[in-house]
């Protein structure tokens, strides 16, 4: 099998993260080389964490506005999601998961367990997303949460019973890929 050959990388934009046009060649049917041109967004790796309270049988999610969903047929632009965010430089995925859960929900998490990692949109985005499930104490003390105001975040906390989360899963009401994967993983494995 022939190897992939990159001919050129052209920066199309570099406001926050680079968007590049990549000209390359890859093996196609029968090993025949195929030339292609793709736009690739170089987004940093990220984490997503599903918060679970086994004692109270609840799952904590977030509700926030997502412009990409708004311009693609989501009338409110809001999505119900697992806590998520980019991994800061020098931070491990586990450290990022702990930080993001606290920033977004105000709850400290424990018994963090990695359940996988995925490329959410490998056709055009470099981001590699680490998926976690962790426990939280819904009756315990917690901070304000709601996201970081300096980043323009306004995040509402959504708490669902296991039954509500399972119904939402079965009825196809989770429109966010990372959340769908994490909720499915939780109900398949019933563990943290």
Secondary structure by P-SEA (a helix, b strand, c coil): ccccccccccccccccbbbbbbbbbbbccccbbbbbbbbbbbcccbbbbbbbbcccbbbbbbbbbbaaaaacccccccccccccccccccccaaaaaaaaaaaaccccccccccccccccccccccbbbbbbcccccccccccccccccccccbbbbbbbcaaaaaaaaaacccccaaaaaaaaaaaacccc
